[in-house]
């Protein structure tokens, strides 16, 4: 492998990445996933620490979950999750959304399982599919007729089917139709599982911020829900909601759980604290929806979303526009190949309820000055 050649090629194509410098506090951050604006709320931190004994807040788990002597923070967190999602389901904590997806999918699928995934699912899902070694098909993004044609032509060839999608997609901000996915699952004659990654929906959408699967007509028919704590919920880690029997299976078969040191108990305690409060944060969700409507108007789009792309179509131009926006006080980082397909390079605007409305009001004028026009969101 010629590392110099690879780096030179990335630089020439405009796809060389760098870890960005820390921004001045005056810059409006439109690249964060802090959707509810909780990450810098000192009132929440003060409340969390007010009744805690510092000596009891362990800063390291010092072992994997299956070996750890300290379990109470994890079991409390999982009990809170299980109660919130209901329908007799259990919860299992993971170190990150990436750990959850690779561990769960690798455990669920084998050569007798056909995985059918939306074409735009996250890289962690793709890596989980590859680790499983299972055959897989990809249906066109949010094209449920295409999904059903794959099921009709291939399902009878396999013992099991795993249908995988996200609820809110991280690069385009559009949403899946969970009810149509449930219909597709039913089409498989009882041998399919439906797996929904809600990383960009938890905290933001659905009843009490529990995501789109919870808002479906038959929420219990989503067999596995993956949520993250590191985005709207301002913590770290992830979780999966599933049946008690499936949880037992994952404790024994999910390699990313078995072979990783668990997150520190203090992080899990904070996750429990913030998740309980998130359930009643309807005001923050309403503020985010209002900002999303402003952003859609600023970018010439029809459907409001807390994630909004501005398609540039060229990596170098996306980098240049990002830098010019930073000069104007807006941090909006470029998204390039391979994260998105060539020709769809973009700026990804990501909202937080903590952003002042006037900052979004001014954004359209800034973009207009820099580009000469406002481009509309791409269609798939």
C-alpha positions, -999 to +999 in steps of 0.1 A: +000+000+000+014+034-011+002+057+016+017+088+000-001+080-033-034+075-016-031+108+003-021+127-028-051+113-047-074+123-019-060+158-019-062+161-057-099+151-057-108+174-028-115+144-005-086+147+020-101+150+054-087+168+085-099+170+121-113+206+123-099+231+148-121+241+177-144+269+167-148+303+184-179+303+206-194+330+185-196+307+154-230+292+148-224+254+148-245+238+121-225+205+120-233+192+155-258+164+163-268+181+195-304+183+182-321+193+215-294+217+226-286+198+258-248+194+255-240+227+271-269+231+295-253+237+329-287+234+346-289+198+337-253+191+348-259+209+381-290+188+387-272+156+378-244+162+403-265+177+431-274+144+446-244+124+436-216+112+459-184+119+440-167+088+456-194+067+440-191+080+405-167+055+389-148+069+359-140+035+344-158+002+341-124-016+340-140-047+324-164-058+298-200-060+307-199-097+311-170-095+335-178-063+354-184-063+392-202-030+389-236-034+371-262-012+388-259+018+365-263-004+335-292-023+348-310+009+359-305+024+325-317-007+307-348-008+329-356+028+322-353+021+284-374-011+286-402+007+305-402+037+281-405+015+250-429-010+266-446-040+248-427-064+271-393-056+254-359-055+270-329-032+264-292-037+260-266-009+263-237-007+238-206+015+237-217+034+205-241+032+176-213+017+156-207-010+182-244-018+183-249-021+145-218-043+139-225-065+169-262-070+164-262-076+127-231-099+128-249-119+154-283-120+137-273-131+102-255-161+086-253-177+052-289-189+056-301-153+061-309-128+034-303-092+045-322-066+026-311-030+034-320+004+022-293+017-001-285+047+021-280+030+054-251+040+076-216+027+071-218+009+105-247-012+092-228-020+060-198-031+081-221-053+103-235-069+071-200-076+058-189-091+092-220-114+092-209-130+059-246-132+050-259-126+014-275-092+010-295-071-013-300-033-013-333-017-022-335+018-037-338+044-010-373+045+005-386+025-025-408+000-008-421-014-040-385-024-049-381-039-014-412-060-020-400-072-054-368-084-038-388-102-011-411-118-037-382-131-058-356-140-031-373-147+003-382-183-005-345-191-010-335-184+026-344-196+061-345-161+075-348-125+063-335-093+080-349-060+067-327-031+077-334+006+074-329+039+093-358+060+105-342+094+098-313+094+074-282+113+084-272+128+051-305+138+036-327+142+067-356+123+051-376+097+069-386+061+063-422+049+063-421+024+092-456+011+084-446+002+049-415-016+062-438-035+086-460-045+057-429-057+038-419-078+069-453-094+070-449-103+033-421-127+044-445-152+060-432-150+096-395-155+089-384-119+088-371-095+114-373-057+110-343-037+122-345+001+125-317+024+134-331+055+150-298+073+157-310+106+142-346+103+154-344+095+191-351+126+212-364+144+181-394+126+167-422+102+178-441+100+210-420+114+239-390+115+215-388+077+212-385+078+174-405+068+144-409+031+152-428+041+184-452+062+162-460+033+138-494+017+139-479-015+152-448-004+171-441-039+186-435-052+151-402-035+148-381-063+162-349-044+169-346-006+175-312+010+178-310+043+195-280+065+204-271+086+234-244+106+216-266+129+195-298+145+207-293+131+242-259+147+248-242+116+263-223+086+250-231+051+239-261+034+223-288+009+231-309-017+214-346-025+222-356-061+215-374-091+230-360-106+263-351-138+244-333-118+217-314-099+245-302-132+260-290-142+225-271-109+220-254-112+254-240-145+242-234-137+205-227-100+200-189-097+198-188-059+201-206-063+235-187-093+247-151-081+239-153-044+247-147-027+280-180-012+290-186+026+291-177+042+325-205+040+351-206+078+353-215+080+316-243+054+320-257+073+351-257+105+330-275+086+302-302+074+326-306+109+339-309+126+306-331+100+289-357+103+317-358+140+312-358+138+274-392+121+275-409+153+286-388+178+265-417+186+241-407+223+242-372+216+229-387+194+202-412+222+192-383+247+190-364+223+168-394+219+145-397+257+142-360+260+133-364+232+108-391+251+090-369+282+089-340+262+075-362+246+049-373+281+038-337+293+038-325+265+016-356+265-007-368+230+004-404+219+009-402+195+038-388+206+072-361+184+088-335+190+115-310+177+089-308+194+056-283+190+028-272+217+003-261+197-027-229+212-043-219+183-065-182+188-063-158+181-034-136+211-039-165+235-042-181+220-011-149+226+008-146+261-005-182+270+003-178+256+038-147+278+044-165+309+031-195+302+054-171+298+084-158+333+075-194+345+079-198+329+113-214+295+103-197+262+108-212+238+081-187+211+072-186+195+038-197+159+032-178+141+004-172+107-012-173+080+001-198+092+027-221+102-001-220+091-038-198+111-062-217+140-077-238+145-045-211+162-024-228+186-001-229+208+029-249+191+057-268+216+079-277+200+113-299+220+137-299+224+175-327+237+196-301+260+212-295+280+179-311+315+179-339+318+153-323+350+139-292+330+130-313+308+106-331+339+094-298+354+083-285+322+067-305+325+035-290+359+028-255+347+035-259+316+012-274+338-015-244+361-014-219+332-015-236+311-042-257+334-062-287+312-056-302+288-031-302+252-043-329+228-034-324+194-017-316+166-041-340+139-049-331+102-050 
